[in-house]
Amino acid sequence: MSSPPTRTDVLVVGAGPTGLMLANWLRVLGVDHVIVDRKDGPTRESRAIAVQARSMELYAQLGLIDPVRDAMTTARFIRPGWMRHQSPLPVPLGRIGAGITPYPAIHLLEQSANERLLVEHLGAAGGSVAWRHELRALAADATGVTARLAVEGEERELRAAWVVGADGASSFVRQAAEVSFDGETRPDIFWVADARGIEGVPAETINVRAGAEEFLIGFPLPGTRRQRLVGVIRGGEADEATARRIARESFAITWGESGWFTTYRLHSRVASRFRAGRILLAGDAAHVHSPVGGQGMNTGLQDAHNLAFKLAAVIDGSATEALLDRYEAERRPVALHLVQTTDAAFRAVTDQRPSMRRLRRVMLPLLAPAAPIFLRLPVGRRVAGLVGQLRIHYWMSEEARRRARGRRDRVVGRRLPWTGSNHDVLREATWQVHAYAPDRPALDGLPALVASAHRFDPRPDLGLRVDRWYLIRPDGFVAAAAPPAQAAAVFARTLREHGYPTPA
C-alpha cells in the first residue's frame, strides 16, 4: 500500500460510487487529488443497485459505458400488483423511455460492481485509492484544509486546497465542518434481501406489490432467479425469518438462500449546506432518503459529476471560487425535491392511519391493472424522464432566474436533449456551442472558453430551434441560448454569472 503525498489540490474522503466518480473525473480533467477510504477495498455487499438513464449517460461520457453494460442486467418491465395478484399487463420500461435517452429502461448493477468498475477505470488512467486510510481530524483555514489520517496505527498529515466529503450518511467530514443534517428517521423497520432461487415473480421485471399494511418491491439482479427484495416489518422479530414469512403469506413469494440480508430504519435528511468554506459534501454525506425509485446512488454520481468540473475550473484559475457556490445552488434543490417526492411515495404505501389503509385496500386493486395502460400514454415519457433523472433543472445564476421571472425554459438549464447523435461530442468535456441548423456555428467572437462548435439536424420537437445557438457546459447542461447575432454577448454574460471572468 503506497502512502499519499503530503499536499494535494483535492482530498476526496470516501471511495464509494460518489467519491470514485469524482476521482475519475478529476483524473480526466488533470486535477491533482487524493482519494482515501478506511475500508480495505471496494464494497462487497450489493447495496444500491439501480443505475438510471442519466447515470448511464455519465458513464458514456466517462468512456466506461461498455464495461457497465457488460456487467449489468436490464429491467425491461415493471409490473404493479396487489398482495398476491399481479397486473396482467406489464409496463415496458424501454418503450416509455425510448427517444429521450440512449439508455431507456432501468438498469441493475450492484453498488459493489459499480465501485469495482470505477476503481479499475481510475487505475487504468494512472490513479489509485488510498485504502485503509481513516480520517481522524480536519482543520480548515482560508487557504486550505489540514487532514489527519490514521494509516496502520500511524498518523499522517495531508494538506489540501479543498476537501470533499463523500463518506456516507454518518460523514465525519460533515460533522467536522459543523454542518447540520436536517430531517427525520422513520420508526418502521425495513428489510433488504438479495434473494436467490426466487419463486413467484417474473424475470426481467421490477415487481411492485402493495397491501393495506404491507408492501414489497423486487428488482431483478444478474443471474437466474435472483431479485433484490425490499419490504417492511411491523411487529415480530426484525430478522430474515420474519421477512420470509411476510413475503410468503402476503405476496406468495419465496426464495432459497440470500446473498445478503439486512434491516434498517429509513432516514430522510439533507445537509443544511453543501459547501462550508473549503469543505464540500456529496452523495450520502449530503442527502439520504427513501429507496423508492432507486435514486440514491444516482444522485450521488451526479453530485460528483457536477462538482468535478467546478473544482477543475477553480483550481486551474479559469473560474473564481464563486463557481463552487453554484454547486450548492444547483445540487441542493435536487436533493430537497428528491427527499420530498420519495418520502411522499413511500408514505403512500406505508402510512398506517386507518383512513390510508382503507384507501389502499379500495384503490390499489383498481389502479394496479390500469397502470400499464396509463404509462403507455404520453405521460409515461414524463415519468420515465423523472425516474431516469433526465428532467433535472438548474438555474444558471440568480440573475438568470430573475430575468426569467421564475419560468423554467424547456432547454436552458437542463441536460442537453438527446437527438440520437449529439451526446457523442460531450466526450470532449469542454464548453461548446451547438447549432441545430444547416450551418456550423463560428467560434470567432465567442468567449475563448468555448472550445468547439458542432451542428446537428433541427429538432424543434425537442425545443432545439433552428434560429438559436446553444452554449453547452462540460457536464452536458445547456447554459444559454441566443440568436447567432447575439450569441457572443449572451454567452459571455452567462459565463461571468457562473464565475468565469470573461470580458464584457
C-alpha positions in Angstrom: 0.0 0.0 0.0 1.5 3.3 -1.1 1.2 6.4 1.0 -0.5 9.5 -0.4 1.6 12.7 -0.8 1.6 15.4 1.9 -0.1 18.0 -0.3 -2.8 17.9 -3.0 -5.4 20.1 -4.6 -8.4 18.0 -3.7 -8.8 15.4 -0.9 -11.8 13.1 -1.6 -12.9 11.2 1.6 -14.8 8.1 0.8 -14.4 5.6 -2.1 -18.0 4.7 -2.7 -19.7 5.4 -6.0 -19.8 9.2 -5.4 -16.1 9.5 -4.4 -14.9 7.2 -7.2 -16.9 9.1 -9.8 -15.4 12.3 -8.6 -11.9 10.9 -8.6 -12.3 9.6 -12.1 -13.4 12.9 -13.4 -10.7 14.8 -11.6 -8.2 12.5 -13.2 -9.7 13.1 -16.6 -9.5 16.9 -16.0 -5.9 16.8 -14.8 -6.7 17.8 -11.2 -4.2 16.7 -8.6 -6.1 14.7 -6.0 -6.0 12.0 -3.3 -9.0 9.7 -2.6 -8.9 7.8 0.8 -11.1 5.3 2.4 -10.9 3.4 5.7 -12.0 0.2 4.1 -9.5 -2.2 2.5 -11.2 -2.2 -0.9 -14.5 -1.7 -2.7 -17.8 -2.6 -1.0 -18.5 -6.3 -1.0 -22.3 -6.1 -0.3 -24.6 -5.3 -3.2 -26.2 -2.3 -1.5 -27.7 0.1 -4.1 -28.5 -1.5 -7.4 -30.4 0.8 -9.8 -28.5 2.7 -12.5 -30.8 5.3 -14.0 -30.6 6.6 -17.6 -28.8 9.8 -16.6 -26.1 7.8 -14.8 -25.7 5.7 -17.9 -25.1 8.9 -19.9 -22.4 9.9 -17.3 -20.7 6.6 -17.7 -20.8 7.0 -21.5 -19.2 10.5 -21.2 -16.5 9.0 -19.0 -15.8 6.2 -21.5 -17.0 3.5 -19.2 -20.3 2.5 -20.8 -19.2 -0.8 -22.4 -17.9 -2.4 -19.2 -21.1 -1.2 -17.3 -23.4 -2.6 -20.0 -21.5 -5.9 -20.0 -21.9 -6.3 -16.2 -25.5 -5.1 -15.7 -28.9 -6.5 -16.2 -31.9 -4.5 -17.5 -35.3 -4.3 -16.0 -37.4 -4.3 -19.2 -40.8 -4.2 -17.5 -42.4 -3.1 -14.3 -45.4 -5.0 -13.0 -47.6 -3.5 -10.3 -49.8 -5.7 -8.1 -52.0 -6.0 -5.1 -51.0 -8.6 -2.5 -50.8 -12.0 -4.3 -52.2 -10.6 -7.5 -50.1 -9.1 -10.3 -51.3 -6.8 -13.1 -51.9 -8.9 -16.2 -50.2 -6.2 -18.3 -46.5 -5.3 -17.6 -45.3 -1.8 -18.3 -42.5 -1.9 -21.0 -39.9 0.4 -19.4 -37.8 0.6 -22.6 -40.7 1.7 -24.6 -41.9 4.5 -22.4 -38.3 5.9 -22.2 -37.5 5.4 -25.9 -36.4 8.5 -27.8 -35.4 10.6 -24.8 -32.1 8.8 -23.9 -29.8 6.2 -25.5 -30.4 4.1 -22.3 -34.1 3.7 -21.7 -35.4 1.3 -19.0 -33.9 0.9 -15.6 -30.5 -0.9 -15.4 -29.4 -3.0 -12.4 -25.9 -3.2 -11.3 -24.9 -3.7 -7.7 -23.0 -0.9 -5.9 -20.1 -3.3 -5.4 -19.9 -3.8 -9.2 -20.2 0.0 -9.9 -17.3 0.6 -7.4 -15.2 -2.2 -8.9 -15.5 -0.8 -12.4 -14.8 2.8 -11.3 -11.7 1.6 -9.3 -10.5 -0.3 -12.4 -11.1 2.7 -14.7 -9.3 5.0 -12.3 -6.3 2.6 -12.2 -6.2 2.3 -16.0 -5.9 6.1 -16.1 -3.0 6.1 -13.6 -4.9 6.9 -10.5 -5.5 4.9 -7.3 -7.3 4.8 -4.0 -5.5 5.0 -0.7 -7.3 2.2 1.1 -7.1 1.7 4.9 -6.7 5.5 5.4 -9.1 6.7 8.1 -9.8 10.4 8.6 -9.3 11.4 12.2 -9.4 15.2 12.1 -9.9 18.2 9.8 -8.7 21.8 10.4 -9.7 24.3 7.7 -8.5 27.9 7.2 -8.7 30.5 4.4 -6.2 28.8 2.1 -6.9 25.1 2.6 -7.6 22.2 4.9 -5.2 20.0 7.0 -6.3 16.4 7.4 -5.0 13.9 9.9 -5.2 10.4 8.6 -4.6 7.1 10.5 -2.8 4.5 8.5 -1.9 1.1 10.0 -1.5 2.6 13.5 0.3 5.7 12.5 -1.0 9.2 11.9 0.0 11.4 9.0 -1.0 14.9 7.9 -2.1 15.9 4.4 -2.7 19.4 3.3 -5.4 20.0 0.6 -6.8 23.1 -1.0 -10.2 21.5 -1.0 -11.8 18.6 0.8 -14.9 16.7 -0.5 -16.8 14.5 2.0 -18.2 11.6 0.1 -18.1 9.4 3.2 -21.7 8.4 3.7 -24.6 9.2 5.9 -22.5 9.3 9.1 -20.0 11.5 7.4 -17.0 12.5 9.5 -16.3 15.4 7.1 -19.8 16.8 7.5 -19.6 16.6 11.3 -16.1 18.2 11.3 -17.4 21.1 9.2 -20.3 21.5 11.7 -22.9 21.2 9.0 -26.3 20.0 10.3 -28.1 17.0 8.7 -31.8 18.1 8.9 -34.7 15.7 8.6 -36.2 12.7 10.3 -35.8 9.0 11.0 -39.0 6.8 10.4 -39.9 4.3 13.1 -40.6 1.4 10.7 -38.0 -1.3 10.2 -37.3 -2.1 6.6 -35.5 -5.2 5.3 -33.5 -5.9 2.2 -32.6 -9.3 0.7 -30.7 -10.4 -2.3 -32.8 -13.5 -2.9 -31.6 -16.4 -4.9 -33.8 -19.1 -6.3 -36.8 -16.8 -6.1 -40.3 -18.0 -6.9 -43.5 -16.0 -7.5 -42.1 -13.1 -9.7 -41.5 -12.9 -13.4 -38.0 -12.4 -14.8 -36.5 -9.1 -16.1 -39.3 -7.3 -14.2 -39.5 -4.8 -11.4 -42.3 -6.1 -9.2 -44.3 -3.7 -7.0 -46.7 -5.2 -4.6 -48.8 -3.4 -2.0 -51.4 -4.2 0.5 -53.4 -2.4 3.2 -50.5 -2.9 5.6 -47.6 -4.4 3.7 -45.5 -3.6 0.6 -42.8 -5.4 -1.3 -40.6 -4.2 -4.2 -38.4 -6.6 -6.2 -35.6 -5.7 -8.6 -34.1 -8.3 -11.0 -30.4 -9.0 -10.4 -27.8 -10.5 -12.8 -28.1 -14.3 -12.9 -31.1 -16.7 -13.0 -33.9 -16.3 -10.5 -32.2 -13.5 -8.5 -34.0 -10.5 -7.1 -33.4 -7.6 -4.7 -36.4 -7.5 -2.4 -37.3 -4.6 -0.1 -40.1 -4.7 2.4 -41.2 -3.5 5.9 -41.6 -5.4 9.2 -44.2 -4.3 11.7 -44.3 -6.4 14.7 -42.3 -9.6 15.3 -38.6 -10.1 15.2 -36.7 -7.9 12.7 -34.9 -10.9 11.0 -34.9 -12.8 7.8 -37.3 -15.4 9.0 -40.0 -12.7 9.6 -39.3 -11.2 6.2 -39.7 -14.6 4.5 -43.0 -15.2 6.4 -44.4 -11.8 5.2 -43.3 -12.4 1.6 -44.8 -15.9 1.6 -48.1 -15.2 3.3 -48.9 -11.8 1.9 -47.4 -12.0 -1.6 -46.8 -15.7 -2.4 -43.1 -15.0 -2.9 -40.5 -17.4 -1.7 -36.7 -17.9 -2.2 -33.9 -20.2 -1.4 -30.8 -18.6 0.1 -29.8 -14.9 0.5 -26.6 -13.5 -0.8 -27.2 -10.5 1.6 -29.8 -9.6 4.1 -30.1 -6.6 6.4 -32.6 -4.4 8.2 -32.5 -0.7 8.7 -34.5 2.4 9.6 -35.3 4.9 6.9 -33.6 8.3 7.2 -34.7 11.4 5.2 -32.1 14.1 5.7 -30.4 16.8 3.7 -27.3 18.8 4.8 -28.0 22.4 5.6 -25.1 23.4 3.4 -23.2 21.5 0.6 -20.3 23.9 0.9 -18.6 25.1 4.1 -15.7 27.2 3.0 -13.0 24.8 1.7 -15.1 21.7 2.5 -17.8 20.3 0.2 -20.3 17.5 0.6 -21.6 15.0 -1.9 -23.7 11.8 -2.1 -25.0 10.3 1.1 -22.9 12.7 3.1 -25.2 15.4 1.7 -28.5 13.7 1.5 -30.2 10.4 2.3 -33.8 9.4 1.5 -36.2 6.6 0.8 -35.1 3.8 -1.7 -38.3 4.3 -3.7 -37.4 4.8 -7.4 -33.7 3.8 -7.0 -32.5 7.3 -6.9 -29.9 7.5 -4.1 -26.6 6.2 -5.8 -27.6 8.0 -9.0 -28.0 11.3 -7.2 -24.5 10.9 -5.7 -23.0 10.2 -9.1 -24.5 13.4 -10.5 -23.2 15.4 -7.5 -19.7 14.2 -8.3 -20.0 14.9 -12.0 -21.3 18.4 -11.3 -18.6 19.2 -8.7 -15.6 17.8 -10.6 -15.9 20.4 -13.4 -16.4 23.2 -11.0 -13.4 22.2 -8.9 -11.2 21.9 -12.0 -12.2 25.3 -13.2 -11.4 27.0 -9.9 -8.1 25.1 -9.4 -6.8 26.0 -13.0 -7.8 29.6 -12.5 -10.4 29.9 -15.2 -13.1 30.5 -12.7 -13.4 32.2 -9.3 -14.5 30.4 -6.1 -18.0 31.8 -6.7 -18.4 28.9 -9.1 -18.4 26.5 -6.2 -21.4 28.3 -4.7 -23.2 27.2 -7.9 -22.6 23.6 -6.8 -24.8 24.0 -3.8 -27.3 26.2 -5.6 -27.7 23.5 -8.3 -27.5 20.3 -6.4 -29.1 21.0 -3.0 -32.5 21.8 -4.5 -32.3 18.5 -6.4 -31.8 16.7 -3.1 -34.6 18.5 -1.3 -37.0 17.7 -4.1 -35.9 14.1 -4.2 -36.5 13.7 -0.4 -39.9 15.3 -0.7 -41.1 13.1 -3.7 -39.6 9.8 -2.5 -41.0 10.4 1.0 -44.4 11.1 -0.4 -44.4 8.0 -2.4 -43.1 5.9 0.5 -45.8 7.3 2.8 -48.5 6.5 0.3 -47.7 2.8 0.6 -46.7 2.6 4.2 -48.9 5.1 6.1 -50.7 3.1 8.8 -53.5 5.5 9.6 -56.8 3.7 9.2 -58.0 6.1 6.5 -54.9 5.4 4.4 -55.1 1.6 4.9 -58.8 1.7 3.8 -57.9 3.8 0.8 -55.1 1.4 -0.3 -57.5 -1.5 0.2 -60.0 0.1 -2.2 -57.9 1.9 -4.7 -54.8 -0.3 -5.3 -56.7 -3.3 -6.7 -58.3 -0.9 -9.2 -55.2 1.1 -10.0 -52.7 -1.8 -10.5 -54.4 -3.1 -13.7 -54.8 0.4 -15.1 -51.2 1.5 -14.5 -49.7 -0.3 -17.6 -52.3 1.4 -19.8 -51.8 4.8 -18.2 -48.0 4.7 -18.5 -48.2 3.8 -22.2 -49.7 7.3 -22.8 -47.5 10.4 -23.4 -47.4 10.9 -19.6 -45.3 7.8 -19.5 -42.4 9.6 -21.1 -42.5 12.3 -18.4 -42.5 9.6 -15.7 -39.5 7.9 -17.5 -37.7 11.3 -17.5 -38.3 11.9 -13.8 -37.3 8.4 -12.7 -34.3 8.4 -15.1 -33.2 11.8 -13.6 -33.3 13.4 -17.1 -35.6 16.3 -16.2 -33.4 18.0 -13.6 -33.3 21.8 -14.0 -30.7 24.2 -12.7 -30.9 27.9 -12.7 -27.7 29.0 -14.4 -27.5 32.0 -12.0 -29.7 34.1 -9.7 -29.7 36.8 -12.4 -31.0 34.3 -14.9 -33.8 33.3 -12.6 -34.8 37.0 -12.2 -34.7 37.6 -15.9 -36.9 34.6 -16.5 -39.2 35.6 -13.7 -39.0 32.1 -12.3 -40.3 30.5 -15.5 -38.2 27.5 -16.5 -37.0 27.2 -20.1 -37.7 23.9 -22.0 -34.0 23.6 -22.8 -31.8 26.1 -21.0 -30.8 24.9 -17.5 -31.5 21.3 -18.4 -29.4 18.3 -19.6 -29.0 18.6 -23.4 -31.9 16.9 -25.1 -30.7 13.7 -26.8 -31.2 13.7 -30.6 -29.5 10.4 -31.4 -26.0 11.7 -32.1 -25.4 15.0 -30.3 -24.3 13.4 -27.0 -21.3 11.8 -28.6 -19.4 15.2 -28.7 -19.9 15.5 -24.9 -17.0 13.2 -24.5 -14.9 16.3 -25.2 -15.9 17.5 -21.7 -15.4 21.2 -22.7 -17.6 24.2 -23.2 -19.0 24.0 -26.7 -21.6 25.7 -28.9 -24.3 23.8 -30.8 -26.5 24.8 -33.7 -29.5 22.7 -34.8 -29.4 24.2 -38.3 -27.8 23.8 -41.7 -24.6 25.7 -40.8 -22.0 25.1 -38.1 -21.6 28.0 -35.6 -18.5 30.1 -36.0 -16.2 30.4 -32.9 -14.9 33.8 -34.0 -16.1 36.4 -31.5 -17.3 33.9 -28.9 -15.7 33.7 -25.5 -12.3 32.0 -25.6 -13.5 29.3 -23.1 -15.8 27.9 -25.8 -13.6 25.2 -27.3 -15.6 23.7 -30.1 -18.6 24.1 -32.4 -21.0 21.5 -33.7 -24.1 21.3 -35.9 -26.9 18.8 -35.9 -30.2 18.4 -37.7 -33.0 20.6 -36.5 -35.2 19.2 -33.7 -37.9 21.7 -32.9 -39.9 18.9 -31.3 -37.2 18.9 -28.5 -37.1 22.7 -28.2 -33.9 22.9 -30.2 -34.6 25.8 -32.6 -33.0 26.5 -35.9 -32.6 30.2 -35.1 -30.7 29.6 -31.9 -27.1 28.7 -30.9 -26.8 26.8 -27.6 -24.0 27.1 -25.1 -23.3 23.6 -23.6 -21.4 23.2 -20.3 -18.8 20.4 -19.9 -21.3 18.4 -17.8 -23.8 18.4 -20.7 -26.2 21.0 -19.3 -27.4 23.8 -21.6 -26.1 27.1 -20.1 -27.7 29.6 -22.6 -29.4 30.0 -25.9 -29.3 33.0 -28.2 -29.8 34.1 -31.8 -26.4 33.9 -33.6 -26.1 37.7 -33.8 -26.4 37.9 -30.0 -24.6 34.7 -29.0 -21.2 36.3 -28.2 -22.8 38.8 -25.7 -25.2 36.3 -24.2 -22.6 33.6 -23.8 -20.1 36.0 -22.2 -22.7 37.2 -19.7 -23.6 33.6 -18.9 -20.0 32.7 -18.2 -19.5 35.8 -16.0 -22.6 34.9 -14.0 -21.3 31.4 -13.5 -18.0 32.7 -12.1 -15.8 32.8 -15.2 -14.0 36.2 -15.6 -15.0 36.9 -19.2 -14.5 40.3 -20.8 -17.8 42.2 -21.3 
